[in-house]
Each structure stands twice: as structure tokens, then as C-alpha cells.
Amino acid sequence: MVGLTSALEGINRSEAQFAQLPPAQPAQSDQVDLSAEAVALIQSKNSFEANTNVLKVADELDRTLMDLMG
């Protein structure tokens, strides 16, 4: 399970980044940069997916190792 800590931390960072996105309906006086928000959302999604894939591969490696050992 070495290396899973960084993947879990990455998932937590992605979740925190996603949680910091502004609400869909900003107040009248707020200005929203839609392109920056879209980029942040895509980056958060990609980061989350990449870290989830790391966890899946690690799980497969653990299962393969256990199968080989007995």
C-alpha cells in the first residue's frame, strides 16, 4: 500500500478544490470569470479521476500479489 497516501491526499485536495467553487447563482454584484471556473472544475475532475485510477491499480496489484502468494 505504499504510495496510496499520496493518491488519497490528491483526492482530498481535489474534493477541497471542488468545494471552493462558487455557487451557481452568484449575487448581483459579484463578477464570475466563467472560463477560470470551467478550467478549475476540469482540473479538479481530472485530478480526482487520476488519483482514483492510482487507487484502482494499487488494489489490482495487491490482489495479484495475494493470488501469487497463496
The first five atom37 places (N, CA, C, CB, O) and aatype in JSON, in Angstrom:
{
  "aatype": [12, 19, 7, 10, 16, 15, 0, 10, 6, 7, 9, 2, 1, 15, 6, 0, 5, 13, 0, 5, 10, 14, 14, 0, 5, 14, 0, 5, 15, 3, 5, 19, 3, 10, 15, 0, 6, 0, 19, 0, 10, 9, 5, 15, 11, 2, 15, 13, 6, 0, 2, 16, 2, 19, 10, 11, 19, 0, 3, 6, 10, 3, 1, 16, 10, 12, 3, 10, 12, 7],
  "atom_mask": [
    [1, 1, 1, 1, 1],
    [1, 1, 1, 1, 1],
    [1, 1, 1, 0, 1],
    [1, 1, 1, 1, 1],
    [1, 1, 1, 1, 1],
    [1, 1, 1, 1, 1],
    [1, 1, 1, 1, 1],
    [1, 1, 1, 1, 1],
    [1, 1, 1, 1, 1],
    [1, 1, 1, 0, 1],
    [1, 1, 1, 1, 1],
    [1, 1, 1, 1, 1],
    [1, 1, 1, 1, 1],
    [1, 1, 1, 1, 1],
    [1, 1, 1, 1, 1],
    [1, 1, 1, 1, 1],
    [1, 1, 1, 1, 1],
    [1, 1, 1, 1, 1],
    [1, 1, 1, 1, 1],
    [1, 1, 1, 1, 1],
    [1, 1, 1, 1, 1],
    [1, 1, 1, 1, 1],
    [1, 1, 1, 1, 1],
    [1, 1, 1, 1, 1],
    [1, 1, 1, 1, 1],
    [1, 1, 1, 1, 1],
    [1, 1, 1, 1, 1],
    [1, 1, 1, 1, 1],
    [1, 1, 1, 1, 1],
    [1, 1, 1, 1, 1],
    [1, 1, 1, 1, 1],
    [1, 1, 1, 1, 1],
    [1, 1, 1, 1, 1],
    [1, 1, 1, 1, 1],
    [1, 1, 1, 1, 1],
    [1, 1, 1, 1, 1],
    [1, 1, 1, 1, 1],
    [1, 1, 1, 1, 1],
    [1, 1, 1, 1, 1],
    [1, 1, 1, 1, 1],
    [1, 1, 1, 1, 1],
    [1, 1, 1, 1, 1],
    [1, 1, 1, 1, 1],
    [1, 1, 1, 1, 1],
    [1, 1, 1, 1, 1],
    [1, 1, 1, 1, 1],
    [1, 1, 1, 1, 1],
    [1, 1, 1, 1, 1],
    [1, 1, 1, 1, 1],
    [1, 1, 1, 1, 1],
    [1, 1, 1, 1, 1],
    [1, 1, 1, 1, 1],
    [1, 1, 1, 1, 1],
    [1, 1, 1, 1, 1],
    [1, 1, 1, 1, 1],
    [1, 1, 1, 1, 1],
    [1, 1, 1, 1, 1],
    [1, 1, 1, 1, 1],
    [1, 1, 1, 1, 1],
    [1, 1, 1, 1, 1],
    [1, 1, 1, 1, 1],
    [1, 1, 1, 1, 1],
    [1, 1, 1, 1, 1],
    [1, 1, 1, 1, 1],
    [1, 1, 1, 1, 1],
    [1, 1, 1, 1, 1],
    [1, 1, 1, 1, 1],
    [1, 1, 1, 1, 1],
    [1, 1, 1, 1, 1],
    [1, 1, 1, 0, 1]
  ],
  "atom_positions": [
    [[0.81, -1.19, 0.0], [0.0, 0.0, 0.0], [0.86, 1.27, 0.0], [-0.93, -0.01, 1.2], [0.39, 2.36, 0.3]],
    [[2.12, 1.1, -0.34], [2.99, 2.26, -0.43], [2.55, 3.11, -1.6], [4.48, 1.83, -0.59], [2.22, 2.58, -2.67]],
    [[2.52, 4.4, -1.43], [2.13, 5.3, -2.49], [0.65, 5.65, -2.49], [0.0, 0.0, 0.0], [0.24, 6.58, -3.18]],
    [[-0.14, 4.94, -1.73], [-1.57, 5.24, -1.68], [-1.85, 6.51, -0.9], [-2.33, 4.08, -1.08], [-2.86, 7.17, -1.13]],
    [[-0.96, 6.85, 0.01], [-1.16, 8.06, 0.8], [-1.22, 9.28, -0.11], [-0.04, 8.21, 1.83], [-2.06, 10.16, 0.08]],
    [[-0.32, 9.33, -1.09], [-0.32, 10.49, -1.99], [-1.57, 10.52, -2.85], [0.93, 10.48, -2.89], [-2.09, 11.59, -3.15]],
    [[-2.07, 9.35, -3.25], [-3.3, 9.31, -4.04], [-4.49, 9.77, -3.21], [-3.55, 7.89, -4.58], [-5.34, 10.51, -3.69]],
    [[-4.55, 9.33, -1.96], [-5.64, 9.75, -1.09], [-5.56, 11.25, -0.79], [-5.62, 8.96, 0.21], [-6.59, 11.93, -0.72]],
    [[-4.35, 11.75, -0.61], [-4.19, 13.19, -0.39], [-4.62, 13.97, -1.63], [-2.72, 13.52, -0.04], [-5.24, 15.03, -1.53]],
    [[-4.3, 13.44, -2.8], [-4.71, 14.09, -4.05], [-6.22, 14.12, -4.2], [0.0, 0.0, 0.0], [-6.78, 15.12, -4.66]],
    [[-6.88, 13.04, -3.81], [-8.34, 13.02, -3.85], [-8.91, 14.05, -2.89], [-8.88, 11.62, -3.53], [-9.86, 14.75, -3.21]],
    [[-8.33, 14.14, -1.71], [-8.8, 15.13, -0.74], [-8.58, 16.55, -1.25], [-8.09, 14.94, 0.61], [-9.43, 17.42, -1.05]],
    [[-7.45, 16.8, -1.92], [-7.2, 18.13, -2.49], [-8.21, 18.44, -3.59], [-5.76, 18.23, -3.04], [-8.7, 19.56, -3.69]],
    [[-8.51, 17.45, -4.43], [-9.49, 17.65, -5.49], [-10.86, 17.96, -4.92], [-9.56, 16.41, -6.39], [-11.57, 18.84, -5.42]],
    [[-11.22, 17.24, -3.88], [-12.51, 17.47, -3.24], [-12.56, 18.88, -2.63], [-12.78, 16.41, -2.16], [-13.57, 19.57, -2.74]],
    [[-11.48, 19.28, -1.98], [-11.43, 20.62, -1.39], [-11.49, 21.69, -2.45], [-10.17, 20.78, -0.54], [-12.16, 22.71, -2.28]],
    [[-10.78, 21.48, -3.57], [-10.79, 22.45, -4.67], [-12.19, 22.56, -5.25], [-9.79, 22.05, -5.77], [-12.66, 23.66, -5.54]],
    [[-12.86, 21.44, -5.41], [-14.21, 21.44, -5.95], [-15.17, 22.15, -4.99], [-14.69, 20.0, -6.22], [-16.07, 22.87, -5.43]],
    [[-14.99, 21.95, -3.7], [-15.86, 22.56, -2.7], [-15.69, 24.08, -2.66], [-15.58, 21.98, -1.33], [-16.59, 24.79, -2.22]],
    [[-14.55, 24.58, -3.11], [-14.29, 26.02, -3.08], [-14.87, 26.75, -4.28], [-12.8, 26.27, -3.0], [-14.82, 27.98, -4.33]],
    [[-15.41, 26.02, -5.24], [-16.01, 26.68, -6.39], [-17.22, 27.49, -5.92], [-16.43, 25.65, -7.48], [-17.94, 27.06, -5.03]],
    [[-17.44, 28.65, -6.51], [-18.56, 29.49, -6.07], [-19.9, 28.87, -6.42], [-18.45, 30.87, -6.7], [-19.98, 28.0, -7.29]],
    [[-20.96, 29.3, -5.75], [-22.29, 28.77, -6.06], [-22.69, 29.11, -7.5], [-23.33, 29.31, -5.08], [-22.18, 30.06, -8.09]],
    [[-23.6, 28.33, -8.04], [-24.02, 28.51, -9.43], [-24.73, 29.84, -9.66], [-24.93, 27.37, -9.84], [-24.66, 30.38, -10.77]],
    [[-25.39, 30.37, -8.66], [-26.14, 31.63, -8.78], [-25.47, 32.71, -7.93], [-27.62, 31.43, -8.35], [-25.87, 32.91, -6.78]],
    [[-24.46, 33.42, -8.45], [-23.81, 34.46, -7.66], [-24.73, 35.66, -7.43], [-22.52, 34.93, -8.35], [-25.7, 35.86, -8.16]],
    [[-24.42, 36.43, -6.4], [-25.2, 37.64, -6.12], [-25.04, 38.63, -7.26], [-24.76, 38.29, -4.77], [-24.1, 38.52, -8.06]],
    [[-25.93, 39.6, -7.35], [-25.93, 40.56, -8.46], [-24.62, 41.32, -8.58], [-27.07, 41.53, -8.3], [-24.2, 41.63, -9.69]],
    [[-23.97, 41.64, -7.47], [-22.77, 42.47, -7.53], [-21.5, 41.66, -7.8], [-22.61, 43.23, -6.23], [-20.45, 42.25, -8.07]],
    [[-21.57, 40.34, -7.74], [-20.39, 39.5, -7.96], [-20.12, 39.33, -9.45], [-20.58, 38.14, -7.3], [-21.04, 39.21, -10.27]],
    [[-18.83, 39.32, -9.79], [-18.41, 39.05, -11.16], [-17.79, 37.67, -11.19], [-17.42, 40.13, -11.68], [-16.95, 37.35, -10.35]],
    [[-18.19, 36.85, -12.14], [-17.68, 35.49, -12.23], [-16.96, 35.32, -13.55], [-18.83, 34.46, -12.09], [-17.5, 35.63, -14.61]],
    [[-15.73, 34.82, -13.48], [-14.96, 34.51, -14.69], [-15.27, 33.06, -15.05], [-13.4, 34.74, -14.46], [-14.69, 32.13, -14.49]],
    [[-16.19, 32.89, -16.0], [-16.65, 31.55, -16.35], [-15.54, 30.66, -16.89], [-17.76, 31.64, -17.36], [-15.52, 29.46, -16.6]],
    [[-14.63, 31.21, -17.65], [-13.56, 30.38, -18.19], [-12.65, 29.88, -17.08], [-12.75, 31.16, -19.23], [-12.24, 28.72, -17.1]],
    [[-12.32, 30.74, -16.12], [-11.49, 30.31, -14.99], [-12.2, 29.26, -14.15], [-11.11, 31.52, -14.11], [-11.57, 28.31, -13.68]],
    [[-13.49, 29.42, -13.95], [-14.26, 28.44, -13.18], [-14.34, 27.11, -13.91], [-15.67, 28.98, -12.9], [-14.26, 26.05, -13.28]],
    [[-14.5, 27.16, -15.24], [-14.56, 25.92, -16.01], [-13.22, 25.19, -15.97], [-14.95, 26.23, -17.46], [-13.18, 23.97, -15.85]],
    [[-12.13, 25.94, -16.07], [-10.8, 25.33, -16.0], [-10.58, 24.71, -14.62], [-9.7, 26.4, -16.3], [-10.07, 23.59, -14.53]],
    [[-10.96, 25.4, -13.57], [-10.8, 24.87, -12.21], [-11.62, 23.6, -12.02], [-11.21, 25.92, -11.17], [-11.16, 22.64, -11.39]],
    [[-12.82, 23.58, -12.56], [-13.68, 22.41, -12.44], [-13.08, 21.22, -13.21], [-15.09, 22.72, -12.96], [-13.08, 20.1, -12.71]],
    [[-12.59, 21.46, -14.4], [-11.98, 20.4, -15.21], [-10.71, 19.87, -14.53], [-11.65, 20.91, -16.63], [-10.49, 18.66, -14.49]],
    [[-9.88, 20.78, -14.0], [-8.67, 20.35, -13.3], [-9.01, 19.51, -12.08], [-7.84, 21.57, -12.89], [-8.36, 18.49, -11.83]],
    [[-10.0, 19.91, -11.33], [-10.41, 19.16, -10.15], [-10.91, 17.78, -10.55], [-11.5, 19.92, -9.39], [-10.56, 16.79, -9.91]],
    [[-11.72, 17.72, -11.59], [-12.26, 16.43, -12.07], [-11.14, 15.52, -12.55], [-13.26, 16.66, -13.22], [-11.12, 14.34, -12.2]],
    [[-10.21, 16.05, -13.33], [-9.1, 15.25, -13.85], [-8.19, 14.74, -12.73], [-8.29, 16.06, -14.85], [-7.74, 13.6, -12.75]],
    [[-7.94, 15.6, -11.76], [-7.11, 15.21, -10.62], [-7.78, 14.09, -9.83], [-6.84, 16.41, -9.71], [-7.12, 13.13, -9.44]],
    [[-9.07, 14.23, -9.59], [-9.81, 13.22, -8.85], [-9.78, 11.89, -9.6], [-11.26, 13.69, -8.62], [-9.55, 10.84, -9.0]],
    [[-10.02, 11.93, -10.91], [-10.01, 10.7, -11.71], [-8.63, 10.04, -11.72], [-10.46, 10.99, -13.14], [-8.52, 8.82, -11.63]],
    [[-7.58, 10.84, -11.84], [-6.22, 10.29, -11.87], [-5.9, 9.6, -10.54], [-5.19, 11.4, -12.16], [-5.35, 8.5, -10.53]],
    [[-6.23, 10.24, -9.45], [-5.95, 9.65, -8.14], [-6.81, 8.42, -7.88], [-6.17, 10.68, -7.04], [-6.37, 7.48, -7.23]],
    [[-8.03, 8.42, -8.38], [-8.89, 7.25, -8.25], [-8.3, 6.08, -9.04], [-10.32, 7.56, -8.72], [-8.35, 4.94, -8.59]],
    [[-7.76, 6.36, -10.22], [-7.13, 5.31, -11.01], [-5.9, 4.74, -10.32], [-6.74, 5.85, -12.39], [-5.64, 3.54, -10.41]],
    [[-5.14, 5.58, -9.62], [-4.0, 5.09, -8.85], [-4.47, 4.1, -7.79], [-3.24, 6.27, -8.18], [-3.85, 3.05, -7.61]],
    [[-5.55, 4.43, -7.11], [-6.08, 3.53, -6.09], [-6.56, 2.21, -6.71], [-7.23, 4.21, -5.34], [-6.35, 1.15, -6.12]],
    [[-7.19, 2.27, -7.87], [-7.65, 1.04, -8.54], [-6.48, 0.15, -8.92], [-8.48, 1.39, -9.78], [-6.53, -1.06, -8.72]],
    [[-5.42, 0.74, -9.48], [-4.25, -0.03, -9.87], [-3.58, -0.64, -8.64], [-3.26, 0.85, -10.65], [-3.16, -1.8, -8.67]],
    [[-3.48, 0.12, -7.58], [-2.88, -0.4, -6.35], [-3.69, -1.57, -5.81], [-2.78, 0.71, -5.28], [-3.13, -2.55, -5.34]],
    [[-5.01, -1.48, -5.89], [-5.85, -2.57, -5.45], [-5.63, -3.82, -6.31], [-7.32, -2.16, -5.5], [-5.54, -4.93, -5.78]],
    [[-5.53, -3.63, -7.61], [-5.26, -4.76, -8.51], [-3.91, -5.39, -8.21], [-5.32, -4.3, -9.98], [-3.78, -6.61, -8.22]],
    [[-2.9, -4.55, -7.95], [-1.58, -5.08, -7.62], [-1.61, -5.88, -6.33], [-0.56, -3.94, -7.51], [-1.0, -6.95, -6.24]],
    [[-2.33, -5.38, -5.32], [-2.46, -6.11, -4.06], [-3.14, -7.45, -4.27], [-3.24, -5.27, -3.04], [-2.71, -8.46, -3.71]],
    [[-4.19, -7.48, -5.07], [-4.9, -8.74, -5.34], [-4.01, -9.73, -6.08], [-6.18, -8.47, -6.15], [-3.99, -10.92, -5.77]],
    [[-3.27, -9.23, -7.06], [-2.37, -10.1, -7.81], [-1.29, -10.66, -6.9], [-1.72, -9.34, -8.99], [-0.98, -11.85, -6.97]],
    [[-0.72, -9.83, -6.05], [0.3, -10.27, -5.11], [-0.24, -11.33, -4.16], [0.84, -9.09, -4.32], [0.43, -12.32, -3.89]],
    [[-1.44, -11.12, -3.66], [-2.05, -12.1, -2.76], [-2.32, -13.42, -3.48], [-3.36, -11.55, -2.17], [-2.14, -14.49, -2.9]],
    [[-2.75, -13.34, -4.73], [-3.01, -14.55, -5.52], [-1.71, -15.33, -5.75], [-3.66, -14.19, -6.88], [-1.7, -16.56, -5.69]],
    [[-0.61, -14.62, -6.0], [0.66, -15.27, -6.23], [1.23, -15.9, -4.97], [1.64, -14.29, -6.8], [1.9, -16.93, -5.02]],
    [[0.95, -15.28, -3.83], [1.48, -15.77, -2.57], [0.7, -16.95, -2.02], [1.48, -14.66, -1.55], [1.21, -17.72, -1.21]],
    [[-0.5, -17.1, -2.45], [-1.15, -18.27, -1.95], [-2.57, -18.3, -1.92], [0.0, 0.0, 0.0], [-3.16, -19.29, -1.49]]
  ]
}
